[in-house]
Amino acid sequence: MSIATPGFRLDDKVAIVTGASSGIGHRFSQVLAEHGATVYAAARRVDRLEELASTHDRIRAAGCDVSDDDQITDLVDRAVEESGHVDIVINNAGTTDAVTPAEHQDPGEFRRVVDINMNACFVLASAAARQMIVQESGGSIINISSVHGLVAAAPNAQAAYAASKGGLVNLTRELAAQWAKHRIRVNAIAPGYFETELTEAMFVGEDAGLRYIRRNTLLGRAGELEELDGPLLLLASDSGTYITGQTIAVDGGWTAR
């Protein structure tokens, strides 16, 4: 008797990745395409998306500002019109607030961060789910949260970021519960500290930021982007068909303390 497990192949799947012009979204777009998916790489910086698309014939540049609901809907419509269906959504676009004590934070800035990091994820997930329900073929929605959606960000005082990422964790559970009957799986990945545009200030030289990461991570270092590939492919592919409503922390042990 031989036992075989499903692979991570994504042949004939159509994926949408937001925040694809840099960092995690850029990496995820390439990984999904390499594993067989047609990928609509979405962000505001279209020049960067076109450069990304030139690296793989299954990546499509898709300009989209996720703070605009109509642009999100248009993104899903484009994928369906061109490729016939949508199977995978990676809600990765995000922003952060400056390190500011909560008692001094501008309420408008707080709302802006929550709107991009959580509300826009709901809008895209909802638009994609409507299409997945019509398709009757299920799908996978993966929200990119953060360790600071699981634990406080302080002493890096970023209340809006922590609140939005924490809200995204529970939104993941709620959408998973609502859409399970349609075979739509909804999960989240909560990265620890990886070097991206949002975290670059923490990685300058040997300053306090990098020491803080090393001191508070059980593995004593920041993550490398390729270390997110496995969780991505597990949740996106048929290898993860019995996983929904979960948040996987990829954090070097940050949240194990």
PLY file of the C-alpha trace (Angstrom):
ply
format ascii 1.0
element vertex 257
property float x
property float y
property float z
element edge 256
property int vertex1
property int vertex2
end_header
0.00 0.00 0.00
1.33 3.43 -0.93
0.19 6.66 0.64
0.36 9.81 -1.47
-0.57 13.31 -0.40
-1.85 16.07 -2.68
0.86 18.31 -4.04
1.07 22.06 -3.99
0.24 22.40 -7.69
-2.24 25.13 -8.64
-2.72 24.33 -12.31
-5.81 25.97 -13.86
-6.38 28.06 -10.73
-6.84 31.84 -10.90
-5.49 33.94 -8.05
-5.70 37.58 -6.98
-2.90 39.01 -4.84
-3.15 42.54 -3.46
-0.17 44.59 -2.35
1.83 42.82 -5.05
4.20 45.64 -5.97
6.68 44.76 -3.22
7.50 42.51 -0.29
5.22 39.61 0.59
2.72 40.25 -2.22
5.49 40.36 -4.82
6.90 37.08 -3.53
3.50 35.39 -3.30
2.61 36.36 -6.87
5.75 34.64 -8.14
5.28 31.56 -5.98
1.66 31.04 -7.05
2.57 31.49 -10.72
5.48 29.04 -10.41
3.04 26.48 -9.06
0.65 26.82 -11.99
-1.81 29.59 -11.13
-2.72 32.56 -13.28
-2.08 35.50 -10.96
-3.64 38.96 -11.03
-1.01 40.97 -9.18
-2.75 44.07 -7.84
-1.43 47.32 -6.36
-1.36 51.05 -7.04
2.16 51.16 -8.47
1.46 49.79 -11.93
5.04 50.27 -13.15
6.25 47.83 -10.52
3.47 45.40 -11.39
4.42 45.47 -15.05
8.01 44.70 -14.10
6.75 41.80 -11.97
4.54 40.53 -14.80
7.53 40.50 -17.13
9.13 37.82 -14.93
6.44 35.21 -15.56
3.90 34.64 -18.33
1.17 33.71 -15.82
1.34 37.02 -13.90
-0.99 39.85 -14.95
-0.45 43.44 -13.80
-3.67 44.79 -12.28
-3.69 48.37 -11.05
-5.95 48.67 -8.00
-6.29 50.98 -5.03
-7.90 48.85 -2.31
-9.24 51.92 -0.55
-11.68 52.25 -3.48
-14.48 49.66 -3.34
-15.27 50.03 -7.03
-11.69 49.26 -8.00
-11.81 46.10 -5.89
-14.98 44.95 -7.62
-13.47 45.77 -11.00
-10.42 43.66 -10.10
-12.57 40.58 -9.50
-14.63 41.28 -12.63
-11.49 41.54 -14.74
-10.15 38.22 -13.50
-13.45 36.52 -14.28
-13.84 38.14 -17.70
-10.31 37.22 -18.79
-9.80 33.88 -17.08
-13.31 32.60 -16.40
-13.15 32.16 -12.62
-11.46 33.12 -9.35
-10.16 30.43 -7.03
-7.62 32.04 -4.69
-7.51 35.48 -3.06
-4.56 36.77 -1.06
-5.59 39.83 0.95
-2.10 41.23 1.45
-2.29 45.00 0.83
-1.66 46.87 4.03
-0.33 49.94 5.73
0.65 51.03 9.20
0.48 54.01 11.50
3.50 55.86 12.79
4.71 54.90 16.26
2.51 57.18 18.35
1.07 56.82 21.86
-2.63 56.04 21.51
-3.65 59.07 23.57
-2.06 61.30 20.93
-3.12 59.42 17.81
-5.17 61.21 15.18
-8.56 59.45 14.86
-8.51 60.02 11.11
-5.22 58.17 10.82
-6.61 55.32 12.92
-9.60 55.01 10.59
-7.36 55.11 7.49
-5.27 52.17 8.67
-8.30 50.10 9.67
-9.95 50.85 6.33
-7.02 49.51 4.33
-5.95 46.65 6.59
-9.36 45.23 7.44
-12.28 46.85 5.63
-10.72 46.48 2.18
-10.04 42.81 2.93
-13.71 42.31 3.65
-14.74 44.02 0.42
-12.43 41.87 -1.72
-13.28 38.67 0.12
-16.99 39.37 -0.29
-16.70 40.17 -4.00
-14.62 37.06 -4.62
-16.94 34.86 -2.55
-19.95 35.92 -4.62
-18.12 34.68 -7.70
-16.94 31.48 -5.99
-20.51 30.71 -4.93
-21.71 31.10 -8.51
-18.89 28.86 -9.72
-19.88 26.16 -7.21
-16.25 25.07 -7.09
-15.20 26.48 -3.74
-12.06 28.50 -3.24
-9.42 29.71 -0.81
-9.18 33.18 0.71
-6.01 33.95 2.66
-5.79 37.10 4.77
-2.36 38.39 5.71
-2.55 39.44 9.34
0.45 39.83 11.67
1.80 38.63 14.98
0.47 41.98 16.14
-2.99 40.74 15.33
-2.36 38.11 18.02
-0.36 40.07 20.61
0.19 43.75 21.35
2.59 45.81 19.25
3.78 47.97 22.17
6.44 49.21 22.83
6.07 49.91 19.11
2.93 51.93 19.81
0.80 51.29 16.72
-2.77 50.93 17.95
-4.38 51.14 14.52
-2.16 48.45 13.03
-2.68 46.09 15.97
-6.43 46.66 16.02
-6.83 46.18 12.26
-4.76 42.99 12.17
-6.55 41.61 15.23
-9.89 42.38 13.61
-8.73 40.58 10.48
-8.06 37.43 12.51
-11.63 37.29 13.77
-13.05 38.35 10.40
-11.22 35.30 9.04
-13.07 33.06 11.50
-16.44 34.64 10.76
-16.13 34.40 6.98
-14.91 30.82 7.27
-18.00 29.96 9.30
-20.37 31.69 6.88
-18.91 30.30 3.66
-17.93 26.77 4.63
-21.19 25.46 3.14
-19.96 26.79 -0.21
-16.56 25.04 0.18
-14.84 28.40 0.48
-11.99 28.15 2.94
-10.89 31.32 4.72
-7.62 31.36 6.64
-4.96 33.83 7.69
-1.19 33.96 7.91
0.31 36.03 10.73
3.94 36.81 9.85
6.43 37.92 12.43
9.14 40.35 11.41
10.16 40.06 7.76
12.04 42.79 5.92
9.52 44.66 3.74
8.73 48.29 3.00
6.50 48.45 6.08
9.24 47.18 8.40
12.37 48.57 6.77
13.03 51.02 9.63
13.53 48.02 11.94
16.30 46.63 9.72
18.63 49.61 9.43
22.13 48.64 10.51
22.47 47.20 13.99
20.11 49.63 15.69
17.60 48.99 18.47
14.96 47.69 16.03
16.99 44.70 14.89
18.12 43.95 18.43
14.48 44.05 19.52
13.54 41.49 16.85
16.37 39.14 17.81
15.67 39.42 21.52
11.95 38.67 21.23
12.04 35.92 18.59
12.76 32.42 19.89
14.82 31.61 16.79
16.83 34.79 17.36
16.37 36.32 13.91
13.92 37.87 11.47
12.21 35.73 8.86
13.16 35.30 5.21
10.35 35.78 2.69
10.74 32.27 1.29
9.82 30.92 4.72
6.26 32.02 4.03
5.99 29.91 0.87
5.01 26.70 2.65
2.05 28.13 4.61
0.88 29.98 1.48
0.87 26.85 -0.66
-0.66 24.71 2.07
-3.62 27.06 2.40
-4.00 27.84 -1.31
-3.75 24.29 -2.65
-5.65 21.03 -2.26
-3.16 20.03 0.43
-5.14 22.24 2.82
-8.73 21.27 2.00
-9.54 20.50 5.66
-8.17 23.77 7.04
-10.47 26.75 7.48
-10.95 29.54 10.00
-7.33 29.27 11.14
-4.51 31.75 11.59
-1.02 30.34 11.11
1.68 32.34 12.89
4.96 32.27 10.97
6.95 34.19 13.51
10.04 32.31 14.64
8.35 31.72 17.98
7.41 35.35 18.73
3.93 34.39 20.02
5.06 31.22 21.84
6.20 33.16 24.91
0 1
1 2
2 3
3 4
4 5
5 6
6 7
7 8
8 9
9 10
10 11
11 12
12 13
13 14
14 15
15 16
16 17
17 18
18 19
19 20
20 21
21 22
22 23
23 24
24 25
25 26
26 27
27 28
28 29
29 30
30 31
31 32
32 33
33 34
34 35
35 36
36 37
37 38
38 39
39 40
40 41
41 42
42 43
43 44
44 45
45 46
46 47
47 48
48 49
49 50
50 51
51 52
52 53
53 54
54 55
55 56
56 57
57 58
58 59
59 60
60 61
61 62
62 63
63 64
64 65
65 66
66 67
67 68
68 69
69 70
70 71
71 72
72 73
73 74
74 75
75 76
76 77
77 78
78 79
79 80
80 81
81 82
82 83
83 84
84 85
85 86
86 87
87 88
88 89
89 90
90 91
91 92
92 93
93 94
94 95
95 96
96 97
97 98
98 99
99 100
100 101
101 102
102 103
103 104
104 105
105 106
106 107
107 108
108 109
109 110
110 111
111 112
112 113
113 114
114 115
115 116
116 117
117 118
118 119
119 120
120 121
121 122
122 123
123 124
124 125
125 126
126 127
127 128
128 129
129 130
130 131
131 132
132 133
133 134
134 135
135 136
136 137
137 138
138 139
139 140
140 141
141 142
142 143
143 144
144 145
145 146
146 147
147 148
148 149
149 150
150 151
151 152
152 153
153 154
154 155
155 156
156 157
157 158
158 159
159 160
160 161
161 162
162 163
163 164
164 165
165 166
166 167
167 168
168 169
169 170
170 171
171 172
172 173
173 174
174 175
175 176
176 177
177 178
178 179
179 180
180 181
181 182
182 183
183 184
184 185
185 186
186 187
187 188
188 189
189 190
190 191
191 192
192 193
193 194
194 195
195 196
196 197
197 198
198 199
199 200
200 201
201 202
202 203
203 204
204 205
205 206
206 207
207 208
208 209
209 210
210 211
211 212
212 213
213 214
214 215
215 216
216 217
217 218
218 219
219 220
220 221
221 222
222 223
223 224
224 225
225 226
226 227
227 228
228 229
229 230
230 231
231 232
232 233
233 234
234 235
235 236
236 237
237 238
238 239
239 240
240 241
241 242
242 243
243 244
244 245
245 246
246 247
247 248
248 249
249 250
250 251
251 252
252 253
253 254
254 255
255 256
